Amino acid sequence: MENIVVIAHDAKKSEMVRFLQERKEWLLGVNLIATGRTAEFIENEGIEVRHLSPGTSGGYNEITQMIKKGKVDIVIFLRDPMVNQPHHEDIRKLLEECNISNIPLATNYASAELLILGLIKKQAAERLKSKE
């Protein structure tokens, strides 16, 4: 099963919810995982999500550790480029671990959509291959 981490800076939380709501059928059978406030925001809109700690309380580090353990398939992190937070080093480490562990990472709406479409295409190809 696919585990997709979804994180959004405050200015992007509504955009994340809209993205997820518009693609509900694409995300059937997917486990969504989010840091504290993003998880609360998403859940308040009726979307099921696994809660981790808030980013400021170690949530980014939790995700980084999950990536290292092979428990994350995709990261969607809608970032506000105008934000530079005190825990920015944790964010840098998370993004770096995506590169080290070869985890697909989207940091904006368009790249998130392409990642999800790529996941769907990959799953369809794997189903066809297994029928051969």
Residue, then its C-alpha position, 0 to 999 in steps of 0.5 A: m500500500e502507498n504511504i503519502v506524506v502531505i505537509a503544507h505551510d499555513a498559507k498552503k493548507s487550503e490548497m492542500v485540502r483542495f488538491l486532496q478533495e479534487r483527487k479523492e478517487w485517485l487516492l483510494g487505498v492510499n495512506l495519508i500521513a501528515t504533521g500535526r496542524t496539517a493533519e488537523f486541517i485536512e481531517n477537519e475537511g473530512i479526509e482521513v489522515r494519520h497524525l504525526s507531531p507538529g513540524t515544530s515539535g519534531g514532526y519533520n524529523e518523524i517523517t525523515q525517520m520514516i523515509k529512512k526506514g522505507k515507510v514513505d512512498i511519496v512526499i507532497f510538501l506545499r511550501d510557502p517560499m516566503v516562510n523561513q521558520p526556526h525549524h528550517e533545518d528539520i525541513r532541509k533534512l527531510l527534503e535531503e532525505c527524499n533525495i538520498s532515499n530516492i523518494p518522489l517529492a512535490t513542493n507545489y500543486a503542479s508537481a504533486e499532480l504529476l506525482i499522483l498521475g505517475l503513481i497511477k500509471k505505475q500501478a496500472a503498468e504493474r497490474l498489466k505486467s502481473k497478468e502476463 
